[in-house]
């Protein structure tokens, strides 16, 4: 059976991968096609969903353990990496939304009727 420390270490490792993937996506997102952005964001979402399962289990252990869980050596690192992961994923979200807005604006321009100047 895994200890709380084992679970924290496992989660920290998963978060490191998630942060690396989110940071890389954030860096390359301006160069991707809309389909590639969607695909990569879906993959990132799958990683987050996997992480949620681990974190929910950790929360259950924390509740069952009570205050002594604070003595677990990796709890501080777990909290820090959780914050880093949220920031990295938020950055991807902001950049993806900006690209979406730009594309929507371009699509609207294409679909707007052209104004023509009547010849006199």
KENU-407691 format. One line per field, with one value per residue: residue in one letter; x, y, z of N, C-alpha, C, O in turn. Coordinates in pm, 1 decimal. Example, Ala and Ser with C-alpha at 12.3 -4.5 7.8 and 13.67 -1.06 7.14 Angstrom:
2
type [A S]
n.px [1319.0 1285.0]
n.py [-569.0 -225.0]
n.pz [780.0 708.0]
ca.px [1230.0 1367.0]
ca.py [-450.0 -106.0]
ca.pz [780.0 714.0]
c.px [1320.0 1290.0]
c.py [-330.0 3.0]
c.pz [780.0 787.0]
o.px [1423.6 1340.9]
o.py [-331.9 113.8]
o.pz [846.5 803.9]
This chain:
120
type [X X X X X X X X X X X X X X X X X X X X X X X X X X X X X X X X X X X X X X X X X X X X X X X X X X X X X X X X X X X X X X X X X X X X X X X X X X X X X X X X X X X X X X X X X X X X X X X X X X X X X X X X X X X X X X X X X X X X X X X X]
n.px [84.7 48.4 210.3 124.4 329.3 436.5 223.2 214.3 466.3 429.7 222.8 347.8 542.4 375.0 261.1 487.1 537.0 297.5 320.1 547.9 452.5 236.6 371.1 533.9 337.0 218.4 424.6 451.8 202.2 116.1 206.1 63.1 -193.3 -552.5 -673.7 -458.5 -413.4 -652.0 -632.0 -396.1 -469.0 -679.8 -536.0 -385.6 -593.0 -673.1 -453.0 -483.3 -726.2 -651.0 -478.7 -655.7 -786.9 -582.8 -532.6 -780.6 -780.3 -564.2 -667.9 -867.6 -705.3 -575.3 -785.5 -860.7 -625.5 -589.1 -451.3 -182.6 -95.7 31.9 289.3 408.1 681.7 680.9 465.9 474.8 618.6 437.5 219.5 336.4 397.5 148.4 38.7 211.4 136.8 -127.3 -88.5 61.0 -123.8 -329.6 -204.8 -188.1 -461.4 -532.0 -379.5 -486.5 -751.9 -711.3 -617.9 -843.9 -1027.8 -905.7 -926.8 -1206.7 -1267.3 -1141.6 -1293.8 -1544.4 -1488.8 -1448.9 -1702.6 -1856.8 -2049.5 -1908.9 -1849.2 -1941.5 -1849.8 -2067.9 -2075.5 -2069.2]
n.py [-118.8 221.4 500.0 823.6 996.6 863.6 895.6 1174.8 1218.3 1076.9 1226.3 1474.6 1414.0 1361.3 1613.9 1762.0 1670.1 1750.8 2031.2 2076.8 1995.2 2175.6 2421.0 2399.0 2380.1 2629.7 2786.4 2714.0 2747.5 2975.5 2907.5 2694.5 2515.3 2561.9 2305.4 2155.7 2290.6 2235.4 1954.9 1924.3 2065.7 1905.9 1674.1 1774.6 1826.1 1563.8 1477.6 1644.1 1548.3 1290.3 1360.2 1472.5 1250.7 1131.5 1344.5 1367.4 1132.1 1185.1 1398.4 1264.0 1102.6 1301.5 1410.8 1188.8 1150.7 1374.5 1650.0 1562.8 1507.1 1724.9 1695.3 1542.3 1504.8 1592.9 1762.2 2043.3 2083.7 1963.5 2140.3 2372.4 2286.7 2232.0 2488.6 2594.2 2435.8 2513.9 2778.6 2740.9 2600.9 2787.6 2984.7 2865.3 2851.5 3125.4 3207.3 3040.0 3128.3 3388.7 3343.3 3220.8 3433.2 3608.6 3456.1 3439.7 3707.3 3744.5 3566.9 3689.4 3921.3 3818.4 3726.7 3953.0 4176.0 4331.1 4672.9 4878.9 5140.3 5352.0 5425.2 5739.8]
n.pz [0.0 -79.5 69.9 209.9 142.6 -80.6 -259.7 -282.8 -403.9 -644.5 -759.8 -781.4 -972.4 -1194.1 -1222.4 -1294.6 -1553.9 -1674.6 -1647.7 -1802.1 -2055.2 -2088.1 -2081.8 -2307.4 -2506.7 -2475.7 -2566.2 -2838.0 -2948.3 -3106.2 -3359.4 -3449.8 -3627.1 -3617.4 -3584.2 -3484.3 -3245.6 -3109.6 -3089.6 -2933.9 -2703.8 -2617.3 -2552.5 -2339.5 -2163.7 -2108.8 -1962.2 -1741.3 -1642.1 -1564.8 -1362.6 -1183.0 -1077.3 -925.4 -747.5 -616.4 -470.2 -305.0 -158.5 -14.8 146.9 289.0 436.5 588.6 731.8 886.3 1081.8 1103.0 849.1 755.1 827.5 639.4 430.1 156.1 115.9 95.9 -143.4 -314.8 -297.3 -407.9 -671.0 -766.4 -780.2 -978.5 -1196.3 -1236.2 -1315.4 -1552.9 -1713.7 -1723.2 -1872.6 -2124.8 -2179.9 -2194.2 -2417.3 -2616.7 -2621.8 -2712.1 -2969.7 -3073.8 -3065.0 -3246.4 -3481.5 -3501.8 -3549.4 -3797.8 -3953.5 -3939.9 -4083.2 -4338.1 -4399.9 -4402.0 -4601.3 -4886.2 -4911.0 -5166.4 -5384.1 -5531.0 -5867.4 -6022.5]
ca.px [0.0 126.8 200.3 91.6 451.7 441.6 120.7 260.1 576.9 371.2 148.5 448.2 598.8 274.4 250.0 605.5 511.9 188.7 375.5 637.5 369.0 161.2 465.8 573.2 221.5 205.0 532.5 435.7 62.6 93.4 248.0 -17.0 -322.7 -663.1 -690.5 -347.8 -438.5 -759.0 -577.8 -301.4 -544.5 -751.6 -437.7 -355.2 -711.2 -667.1 -353.9 -543.4 -827.1 -577.2 -426.3 -769.2 -810.0 -477.8 -553.3 -898.5 -736.6 -479.6 -757.5 -928.4 -601.6 -551.2 -899.8 -850.5 -504.8 -598.4 -341.8 -48.7 -56.6 120.3 425.5 458.5 789.8 658.4 342.0 507.1 651.9 310.9 142.6 404.0 386.5 6.9 28.3 281.4 55.9 -243.2 -39.6 99.0 -246.0 -399.6 -134.5 -234.4 -600.4 -532.0 -328.5 -583.1 -867.4 -669.9 -615.9 -984.5 -1085.5 -847.7 -987.6 -1346.7 -1266.3 -1108.5 -1409.3 -1647.9 -1448.0 -1468.8 -1845.7 -1923.5 -2060.6 -1815.0 -1909.3 -1896.2 -1874.1 -2150.8 -2016.0 -2156.0]
ca.py [0.0 343.9 596.0 959.5 1047.7 801.6 959.5 1311.1 1207.8 1036.3 1341.4 1576.0 1369.2 1383.2 1758.8 1809.3 1639.2 1839.2 2167.1 2076.3 1989.4 2301.1 2527.6 2380.6 2417.0 2774.8 2843.1 2687.3 2762.3 3069.9 2849.3 2575.7 2531.2 2542.2 2162.7 2113.4 2349.1 2156.3 1822.5 1934.9 2105.9 1785.3 1588.8 1837.9 1803.2 1424.4 1473.5 1708.1 1456.8 1184.7 1420.9 1492.6 1122.9 1120.3 1448.7 1333.2 1029.8 1253.9 1474.1 1166.6 1064.3 1417.6 1420.6 1075.8 1161.9 1486.4 1747.9 1504.4 1503.9 1840.1 1650.9 1469.0 1586.1 1646.8 1839.0 2179.1 2074.8 1932.5 2265.2 2461.8 2238.3 2248.8 2629.2 2608.3 2369.9 2600.0 2894.7 2695.2 2568.5 2914.3 3053.7 2801.7 2893.0 3265.7 3214.9 2974.7 3218.1 3502.3 3294.8 3199.6 3564.9 3657.0 3380.4 3481.2 3839.5 3724.2 3502.8 3792.0 4010.7 3747.2 3711.2 4083.1 4218.4 4435.9 4801.0 4925.5 5281.9 5366.6 5514.2 5851.7]
ca.pz [0.0 -90.3 178.7 166.6 78.3 -213.7 -342.6 -312.2 -499.1 -773.2 -811.9 -818.2 -1100.5 -1298.0 -1241.9 -1368.0 -1694.6 -1716.7 -1658.9 -1918.5 -2175.7 -2099.0 -2114.8 -2446.9 -2587.9 -2466.9 -2647.2 -2981.8 -2990.2 -3215.6 -3486.5 -3477.8 -3693.5 -3521.9 -3555.9 -3397.9 -3113.4 -3049.0 -3057.0 -2822.4 -2584.0 -2572.4 -2485.5 -2211.5 -2079.9 -2064.6 -1854.9 -1624.4 -1588.9 -1495.1 -1240.8 -1092.0 -1008.6 -822.9 -646.4 -534.6 -376.2 -207.2 -69.4 77.0 243.9 375.2 528.1 681.6 812.9 979.0 1084.0 1090.8 707.4 734.8 857.0 523.1 373.6 21.6 103.3 50.1 -285.5 -382.2 -305.5 -503.0 -808.6 -801.5 -822.1 -1106.8 -1299.5 -1263.8 -1391.5 -1686.7 -1788.1 -1746.4 -1981.6 -2249.2 -2199.4 -2237.6 -2554.2 -2705.8 -2635.0 -2794.5 -3107.7 -3111.5 -3089.4 -3371.9 -3590.6 -3514.0 -3612.5 -3938.8 -4017.2 -3953.7 -4192.4 -4463.8 -4424.1 -4413.6 -4741.0 -4926.7 -4945.9 -5297.6 -5409.4 -5651.2 -5969.8 -6061.5]
c.px [88.9 104.1 158.4 211.6 464.1 342.8 159.5 369.8 524.2 299.4 243.8 510.8 502.2 259.6 369.3 588.4 404.3 239.4 465.8 555.4 291.2 253.1 509.4 458.9 203.5 307.3 504.5 296.1 42.0 125.7 163.6 -144.8 -432.9 -684.7 -581.4 -366.9 -543.7 -706.7 -486.3 -370.7 -624.7 -657.9 -400.7 -471.2 -713.8 -566.8 -412.5 -646.9 -762.5 -526.1 -536.9 -796.6 -709.3 -501.0 -674.7 -863.3 -650.1 -565.5 -824.4 -829.0 -576.2 -662.9 -891.4 -734.2 -513.5 -473.7 -201.4 -3.5 40.4 266.4 487.4 562.1 757.4 536.1 367.2 539.2 525.8 227.8 204.2 384.8 242.3 -16.7 93.7 199.5 -65.2 -201.4 -6.7 -24.6 -327.8 -336.7 -176.1 -376.2 -607.8 -487.0 -425.5 -705.0 -833.4 -668.0 -758.7 -1050.9 -1034.4 -910.8 -1134.1 -1357.7 -1237.5 -1225.5 -1521.2 -1615.3 -1474.5 -1617.6 -1921.6 -1933.3 -1963.7 -1893.6 -1853.1 -1932.4 -1953.0 -2085.1 -2115.3 -2146.8]
c.py [124.8 433.1 732.1 1020.3 991.4 869.9 1102.6 1307.7 1171.0 1155.2 1451.7 1540.2 1392.1 1532.5 1814.4 1785.2 1731.1 1981.5 2177.0 2078.8 2119.7 2416.2 2519.3 2422.1 2568.4 2844.4 2828.7 2717.5 2864.6 3012.5 2728.8 2610.0 2514.2 2395.0 2110.1 2167.7 2266.8 2019.7 1828.8 1977.7 1988.3 1689.9 1643.8 1817.2 1659.7 1408.7 1533.3 1615.6 1341.3 1236.7 1440.6 1366.0 1106.4 1220.8 1420.8 1227.9 1092.6 1332.5 1380.3 1126.7 1178.7 1431.2 1309.6 1090.9 1271.9 1573.7 1688.4 1492.6 1617.6 1806.4 1572.6 1556.0 1655.3 1736.2 1981.4 2181.1 2046.4 2059.9 2361.3 2416.4 2246.2 2391.2 2650.8 2548.5 2455.7 2719.9 2853.9 2665.7 2694.2 2991.1 2996.2 2848.2 3035.6 3276.8 3151.4 3063.6 3339.3 3462.3 3274.3 3332.7 3623.0 3586.9 3419.3 3616.5 3826.7 3661.6 3603.9 3886.8 3945.8 3741.3 3843.5 4120.9 4331.8 4561.1 4844.1 5071.1 5290.9 5466.3 5620.3 5877.6]
c.pz [0.0 30.9 122.0 93.4 -62.9 -308.5 -379.0 -418.6 -638.6 -838.8 -857.6 -953.2 -1215.8 -1327.4 -1318.7 -1517.0 -1750.4 -1738.8 -1782.2 -2048.3 -2196.1 -2138.4 -2260.4 -2539.6 -2589.4 -2557.0 -2797.6 -3034.7 -3102.7 -3353.9 -3529.2 -3553.0 -3588.1 -3486.7 -3462.6 -3255.8 -3040.4 -3004.0 -2933.8 -2692.0 -2529.0 -2500.6 -2348.1 -2113.7 -2026.9 -1950.5 -1726.7 -1560.5 -1513.0 -1360.8 -1136.7 -1012.3 -894.7 -710.9 -557.8 -430.8 -266.7 -108.7 31.4 185.8 341.8 478.5 633.5 778.1 917.3 974.5 1066.9 944.9 676.5 762.9 740.8 452.0 240.7 8.0 53.0 -98.4 -367.4 -400.8 -407.6 -647.2 -857.1 -850.1 -958.9 -1220.5 -1335.4 -1347.6 -1534.9 -1772.2 -1816.3 -1862.1 -2117.5 -2281.0 -2252.6 -2382.6 -2653.6 -2727.3 -2721.8 -2942.1 -3157.6 -3145.8 -3221.2 -3491.5 -3611.7 -3583.4 -3761.8 -4014.2 -4038.6 -4068.8 -4328.0 -4499.4 -4433.5 -4560.7 -4768.7 -4961.0 -5080.4 -5313.5 -5539.5 -5747.2 -6009.1 -6206.9]
o.px [190.0 -5.7 157.4 194.5 498.9 375.7 139.7 366.3 568.7 314.5 221.8 529.7 542.6 247.1 353.1 622.2 418.2 204.7 459.7 585.5 281.0 215.6 520.4 481.2 176.3 278.7 530.7 274.6 -43.4 77.3 190.0 -196.7 -408.3 -711.3 -608.4 -339.4 -526.6 -734.9 -498.6 -334.9 -636.3 -695.1 -386.2 -449.3 -752.7 -591.8 -393.5 -654.2 -812.9 -529.9 -513.3 -826.4 -745.9 -490.4 -671.7 -910.5 -662.0 -538.2 -836.3 -865.0 -558.0 -636.6 -912.5 -743.1 -452.4 -399.4 -110.7 114.9 120.8 356.2 606.2 532.3 803.7 505.8 287.9 493.1 509.8 172.7 132.0 358.7 217.5 -84.9 37.1 193.9 -100.5 -272.0 -42.7 -28.9 -388.8 -406.9 -196.8 -407.2 -682.5 -549.1 -444.4 -755.9 -918.3 -711.3 -789.8 -1122.6 -1111.5 -944.3 -1180.2 -1446.5 -1302.9 -1253.0 -1585.6 -1704.5 -1518.1 -1653.7 -2039.2 -1838.6 -1940.4 -1993.7 -1732.0 -2033.9 -1909.1 -2045.6 -2233.8 -2212.8]
o.py [131.7 440.2 752.0 1088.4 1064.7 898.4 1146.0 1386.2 1227.1 1180.0 1514.3 1627.3 1437.1 1572.6 1905.4 1871.7 1783.4 2044.9 2274.7 2155.4 2168.7 2500.0 2621.3 2491.0 2627.2 2948.4 2920.8 2713.2 2842.0 3063.9 2668.1 2721.1 2458.0 2363.0 2030.1 2098.2 2232.6 1975.4 1747.9 1931.3 1972.7 1630.8 1568.2 1793.5 1636.8 1336.1 1479.5 1605.8 1299.2 1166.7 1426.7 1372.8 1071.8 1186.7 1447.7 1233.3 1056.9 1332.6 1413.7 1118.2 1156.5 1460.2 1333.8 1048.6 1262.9 1572.3 1757.7 1470.4 1608.4 1881.8 1540.6 1670.2 1766.9 1781.8 2033.8 2268.9 2099.7 2083.5 2424.4 2498.2 2265.0 2411.9 2718.3 2605.4 2467.9 2758.1 2924.8 2701.7 2705.6 3055.0 3070.7 2880.5 3062.9 3347.5 3203.8 3073.1 3387.2 3538.5 3307.4 3342.5 3680.1 3651.0 3430.5 3637.8 3891.9 3700.1 3604.1 3927.6 4012.7 3750.2 3844.5 4101.2 4417.5 4554.8 4844.7 5117.9 5243.1 5576.4 5591.9 5968.1]
o.pz [69.9 86.1 0.5 -7.8 -155.5 -423.6 -492.4 -513.4 -738.7 -958.4 -961.3 -1038.1 -1323.0 -1443.1 -1400.0 -1597.9 -1860.9 -1838.5 -1856.9 -2139.8 -2308.5 -2220.5 -2328.5 -2639.1 -2694.0 -2616.3 -2874.9 -3155.8 -3188.5 -3454.7 -3632.9 -3542.5 -3481.4 -3370.8 -3373.0 -3158.0 -2923.4 -2892.6 -2841.8 -2583.7 -2407.5 -2399.2 -2252.0 -1994.9 -1912.3 -1854.2 -1617.6 -1438.0 -1408.9 -1259.6 -1016.7 -893.0 -782.3 -593.1 -437.7 -317.2 -149.5 11.4 149.2 303.2 461.6 595.2 752.3 893.4 1023.7 876.4 1020.7 919.2 583.7 725.6 743.9 417.1 217.2 -102.2 -25.2 -171.3 -477.2 -508.3 -484.8 -735.5 -976.2 -950.5 -1044.9 -1329.6 -1452.7 -1441.0 -1628.9 -1889.8 -1922.5 -1940.3 -2213.4 -2395.6 -2346.5 -2461.9 -2763.3 -2839.0 -2797.1 -3028.4 -3272.0 -3245.4 -3298.4 -3591.2 -3725.3 -3666.0 -3843.2 -4127.8 -4143.4 -4143.2 -4421.7 -4616.7 -4469.6 -4636.8 -4683.6 -5032.4 -5102.5 -5261.9 -5644.1 -5708.9 -6026.9 -6257.9]
